Amino acid sequence: MEDVISHEQSLTFTRQIVTAADLAEWSDATLDSAGRLTDAHAFTGSSNADTQPLKLKQLIFTDSQHSSQRCKCFAFSADGKLLAASFESSDILVWRLSDGLLVQRLHRQGHTDRVMALSFSPVDYTLVSGSNDRTAIVWDTRCGRVLLRLGRHNGTVDSIAYAPNGTAIATGSGGGDRSVKIWDALIGAYLHSFSVDEDVYSLAFSPDGSFLCVELDTSCNIYGIHTYTRAATLQHVVGKRLFSSMSHQVDRIVTAPDSDDPGQVKIWSTVTGEELLTIDHSMRLSYPVAFSPNGAEVVAGCEADTAAVTYDSRTGQLRHVFKLTKPAHLAAYSPDGHYIAFGARFGSHVELYDAKSEAFLANFDGQEEAGLISEIRFSSDSHALLARFEWGPLLLYNVQDVLRMR
């Protein structure tokens, strides 16, 4: 079965060409810097302590013009068909995930310094990028041109969020700036700015676009977009690092402390800032934290036990315990809720489990020379898992192929 699946994958990519139909849709499509297959291994078995190696093909995304550079940021389009990424340069590459074809390189009249953040519009293939040059640019990925240049920050633009209806964009800057700005996504007009006391880590709008959640170093601020006022501040212990994750419904936020000072996990309302639930665990909890796609449960790290646990997000009842080989640095649910993946804190591998039964499914090895794993995210169809590393390329693991081989 391993050889059959590897052969199927190889046929798809060795016959890769740019067709007339491709050029009709993407006039700048090219095989240069296209995604490529490489030999890899996954490990599967009845548990993560008793595994057998499987041969498989792994899809790698790099920029051939900056082959030694690491990936700084990436984003999936709302329909899951496109992947955009930048590799420590001012260029942005856009691939078609179905076959790895590079359909666009965004650089003409673009940024003058490294791109640090990317976000696709929730309604089309429009892409916004933030850069070390202190600007944000809105791109038309279809034709590769700049649509809008948003006004400048006083520091690097390293966090971006689109409102759910695609009509507003939030940009955040840390360092010497420490501000969040709101823009009209259709005409680029500046609407408002929020000053913050700490570096900005992430931004997220509420489902109706009326609230913006800003994750800072030790707290989360919730701002009303219509009133331009701070509605609430979420905080565990003053001065202590805080990690957060928003539900897919964007109605609640789960927060957890750093692994150096584990404790409780808390769930809050994004609308009112009210603390809805406090979760205690005998071994004390820490990041990573994340909501399941339907919002019914949350996962958290359990530092002392080298495990991860899930709880009912409404009642706080313990649901599952995942025994890991190493403490987790990252956690991600598949969009269909069937799988949960953990990125190792002190390694480059990803462990995959059945989210309902706790069953171990696979261990995906990264490239040792790529360093520690920095980010993991499932594709929209839950069939693949994309991993970004400290010093390496983007790697796409095919989850479905591994499950076929088990």
N, C-alpha and C positions, 0 to 999 in steps of 0.2 A: 504493500500500500504506500510506503514511503516513496519508493521509486516511481510509482504511478503518479502520485501527486506532484512530485518534483518535476517529472516530465511534463505534466500539464502546465505547470507554471513556466517552465523554460520555453515551451512552444509559444506561449503568449508573448513573451518578451523578446525572443530571438527573431521573431517575425515582425517586430515592431517597425512600423513605417508611418510616415505622415501622409494621410490620404487627402484626396480632394475635398472630401466631406469634412475632414478635420480643419483644413484651411478655410473652408467656407464659414465655419463657426469660430475658428481661432486663427486669424490671419498670420499671427506671429508664432504659431506652433513649431517646435523644433525638437529633434532628438538630442541636441546638445543639452547636457545637464538633466536628461530624462531619468526617472527612477530606474534603478538597475537591481537585478537579482544577485545574491551572493549565497554561498553555502553557509549553513548555520545548523545549530542543534537546539532542540528543546528536550526537556526531561519530564517524563510523566510516569505515573504509577499509582499505587493504592494510597500512598502518602508522600509528603515531601521528604521523608527520611528513607524511602525505598523507591528509587526511580530508575528508569531505563532511558538511555539517550535515543532520540529520534532525529533522523536526518530530514532537513527541510530547507526550503529556499526562503530567504529573507529579503525584503525590499528596502533599499537604501536610497535616501534622498540627500543629495549634496549639491553644491554649486561648483561646477567645474572651473569657473573663473576665480573662485576663492576656495580651492579644494582643501586647504589646511585650516580653514576657519570653522569654528563651532557654530551651531545654530543658536541664535539669540532668542528667537520667538517664532511661533507658528500659529495658524488659525485654520479651522475648517469652515467651509461655506455652510450656510444654514441647511442646505439639502444634502450635505455630506459628499458632494461630488468633487469638490476642489479642495486642495491643500495649498496654503500660502506660507512661505517661510523666508527668513533672512539670515545670512551667515556672516555676521560681523562686518557688514558692508552697507552701503546705501541702496543696494539693489534688493528687490523683492521678487522671489520666484513663485510662480503659480503652476501647480501640476493638476492633471486630471487623475484622480485616484484609481479609476478602473484599470488603467494600463500604464500609469506612471509618466505619460507624455507631458513634457513641459509646454504649457499652452501660452505662457506669458512671462516676460521679464519686465518688471516695472522699474524704470530708472530714468527715462527721458524727462528732463526738467523736474526731477524729483528731489530727494533729500541730498544734502551735502555732507552728511555724516551718518554713522551707523543707525540702522533701524532697530528700535528697542521694543516695540509693541505693535500688534496687529489685531484687527477685528473686522470680520465680515458683517455686512448689513444683514439683519434678520429677514429681509424681504427680497433681496436680489444678490447679484455678484459684486456690488460695490464694496470696496475695501478701504478701511482707514488705517493709516500707519502713523506711529509716533517715533521720534528720532532724537539722537544726541544733539542735532542742530536746533533743538528747542521748538520745533514745529510739528504739526500734524497735517497730513495730506489725505484727501479723499480721492480714490482712484476709480476709474472705470476699467475693470479688469478685462472686459470684452475687447476694447480697442487699445488698451495700454496707455491711456492718457490721464492727466491730472484733471479732476473735476473741480475740486475746491482746495484752497490753501487756508487752513484755519490759522488764526492769529497766534502769536508767539507766547510761550511761557518764558520764565526767567531761568529755567533749568530743563534738564532732559525730560521729554514726554515718554514715560515708561509704563503707563497704564491707560487703557481705552475701553469704553463701553458704549454700545449702541442702545438706545431706547427700544423696547420691544416692537414698536410700530415703525421704527426706522427713521423717525422724524427729528431725533435729537442725538447728539454725541457728547459724551463726557470724556475729558482728557485729564490726566493727573500727572503731577511732577513732584519728585522728591528733591533731595539735596538742598541747594540754596533757595529753591522756589517754594516747595510745600504748598501747592495750591491745586484746586480742581476747578476746571472751567467747563461751562455748558455752552454748546453751539447748536444752531439750527442746521440740521444735516442736509437740508435741501438747498439753502443759499449760503451757508457758511457764516451766518451772522453770529457775533458774540452775544450771548444772553446773560450770563452771570458768572461770578467766580466765588469760590469758597476758599478761605485761608485755613490751613490746618497746622497743628503744632508738631507733627511728626511726618516721616516719609510715607508716601502713599504706596500701598502694595497692590490693591485691586479695587475695581469699581463694578457696580451692578445696579441696574434699575429694577424697580418693582414691576409686576406684570402690567399695570396700567400706565407706567411711566411717570407716576406722580411722586415717587420717592427714589432717592439714590443712596445706596450703601457704599461707604468709603472705608476700606480696611486700612488701618494705620498700624504702627508698630506695636502699640500696647492697647489699642481700643478700636472700635468700629463706630463711625458716626453715620447717622441717618439724617438726610436732608430732604425737606419738602421742595420739590421742583417748582411748584406754582407759587409758593410763598417765599422761596429762597431763604428758608430758616432751618436751623438744626433742630430736628424733632426729638432726637435721642442720642445718647452716647452709651455704648455697650462696653463694659469693662469688668474683668475678673478682679485682679489685684493691681492697684496703682503702681505704674512703673515696670510691670512684668510683661514679657512678650506674650502676645495673644494671636492665635491662629483661628481663622473663621472660614466657613463655607455656607453658601446660600442654597436653599432648596430650589429645585427646578421650577417650582411654582412661585418662587421668589417671595413667599409670604413669611418665611422664617429663616433665621440664621442660627447655625450651631457654632459655638466657640469652644476652644480648648487651650490650655496652657502649654508652654514649652515642655519638652521631655526632661529638661534639667530641673523642672519644678512641677511635676505632675500633680493633678488634683481632680477637680470636677469638670464635667462637660455641661454646658448650659445651652438651652434653646430659647431664642428670643423672637418676638414679633417684629417684622421689618416695618410695620405700619406705625406701631405705637412705641416700640422699644421696650415693651414690657417683657420681663423674664417669665417665660411660660413653664420651664421645666429645668430642674437640676438633676443630673445623673451622677451617682456615686458608684464606685467600683472598689472592691477590697484591695486591688493592687494599684489603684490610682491611675487616672487616665491622662492622655496627652494627645497632641496632634500625631498623625493626620486625622482630620475629621471630614465627613462628607455625608450628605443625604442620599438615600436611594432615589431612583428616578420618580417614584410615586410619592415620595416624601414620608412614607410610613415608618422608615427606620433610619438610624444614623450609625455610622461606623466611627470608631475611635481607636487610637493606639493604646496599648497597655504596656508601658515601658518595662516594668519589673518582670513581666511574664513572657517577654518576647512574643506577644500575641496581639491580635486585634479583636475587638468585640463589637457586636451590633446590638442596639437597643431599640425598642418601640419608641418612636419619636413623640408619641402622645402620652404614654403611660410611664415610660422609663423602665419597662420590664426588659430584662436581658433576653436576647433572642439567640445569638450565635457567638461562638468563640472560635477564632481561626488561629491555630498554632503555626507560627511562622518560623523559618530557619534563621532569620535576622530581624531586628527591630525595623518597623516600617517607617519610611520617610514620606511616602506618597500612598494615596488610596483613591481608587476610581471605580465606580459602578459602570457596567455597560448600560446603554440607553434602554434596553429591553428589561433590565433588572435581573437577568439570569446569572451574570458573572460579576465578580469583584476582583480587582487586581491590586497588588501591593508592590511598591517599589522599595527596594532595600535601602536603608540609610547608609550602610557602609559597604556598598557594592554596586554592581551594574546589572543585576538580574531582577526580573519581574515574576512574582508568583501569582498564579491564576487559580481561583476557587469558584465552585458553584455557590452562588449567594444564598440559595435556599437550603441546601443540604450540608454545607460546610465542606463538601468533598474537595480534596486537592485535585486539580486538573492538569496543571503544567507549570514548569519553571522555564522561563525564557532567558537565555544568557545574552547579555550585551557584549560589546567589544571592550576588553579590558583597557585598551589604549584610549578608549573614549572617556574614561573616568567614571565618576559617580553619576547615577541617574538623576535627572533634574525635573522631569515632568512626564506624566503618562496620561493618555486620553484615548478612549474608544472612538472608533468611527461611528457614524450615526446609525448604521445597520447592525452594530454590535459584532460584526464579523472580524474586525481587525483592531489591533491595539498599537498606537503610535507612541514611541518613546523618544525623548530628547535627553542628551547626555551632556555632562560638564564640558567635555572637550571633543565631542564627536559629531557625527551626522545624525539625521533622523532615521530611526529604524521602524519599519512597519511589520509587526508580527501578525500572521494570519491565524486567528483563533480557531476558525472553523476547520482549517486543514489539520491542526493538531488534534482536534476532537475526533476527526475522521480516522486518524491513525491510532487512537487509543484502543 
